[in-house]
Amino acid sequence: MSIAENILEFKGKLPQNVLLVAVSKTKPNEDLLEAYRAGQRVFGENKIQELIKKYDELPKDISWHFIGHLQTNKVKYLVPFVDLIHAVDSLKLLETINKEAKKINRKISCLLQLYIADEDTKFGLDFEELRTILSSEFYKELQTDQNAGVQIAGLMGMATYTYDNEQINSEFAYLKNCFDKLKSEFFNDDDNFKELSMGMSGDYEIAINQGSTMVRIGSTIFGERNYKKI
Ligand SMILES: *Cc1c(COP(=O)(O)O)cnc(C)c1O
């Protein structure tokens, strides 16, 4: 199937409340344009330089999401171009995004990354570390700042890379459970905390069953990436 057909198929089968993030990392502009012409407007990248180059060269009504691991010293290059950052994994990173976004009068949606996998190759924080961020002075001040540069919009997580669907299911269930707990403890009167970014090509159906609101789909739309080992 073509990229356009894949996009249309996803749009047809995803529930209304689940956003499709087309993960276009390593793919050429012509592939993104094909998806764009099929109606796709949200694209996910994990390298800053690549995202900026594509931003420059592609239509300006694309919404760019950063899905990779972000270093604090690179934040300033990214903030002019990105609408949502999926994987905030430290208070320092959140503070830096806030500072850099304020400088240019932007407000960037951020998801906090919860570590749910049974692998040490993945980034993220545990539940108590998330509570620590949300209990911090920084976060309290942020809530009263009319011109805040960040908005915490929810959580993100990546399940273990495994064929064991039960394990993936329980990891996503755990993420949803943490989301619900944080929502009631810290965001009771804040409707902006509503996104749960979970699910990729191999596990998005399980993620949707567990309450995902954003799926990050790469290879099922664009085909295998050439660096990827199969
Ligand atoms: C690459 C990537 C994806 C997409 O993976 P596919 O298996 O190709 O769908 C999703 N999320 C993150 C964080 C990624 O780095």
The ligand as a Gaussian input file, in Angstrom:
#p B3LYP/6-31G(d) Opt

LIG

0 1
 C       10.659000       5.764000      15.975000
 C        9.677000       6.022000      17.059000
 C        8.311000       5.700000      16.901000
 C        7.732000       5.034000      15.688000
 O        8.107000       3.681000      15.626000
 P        7.459000       2.660000      14.599000
 O        7.670000       1.333000      15.252000
 O        8.182000       2.792000      13.321000
 O        6.017000       3.000000      14.472000
 C        7.453000       6.028000      17.959000
 N        7.895000       6.622000      19.078000
 C        9.188000       6.922000      19.256000
 C        9.619000       7.578000      20.531000
 C       10.126000       6.623000      18.267000
 O       11.421000       6.946000      18.453000

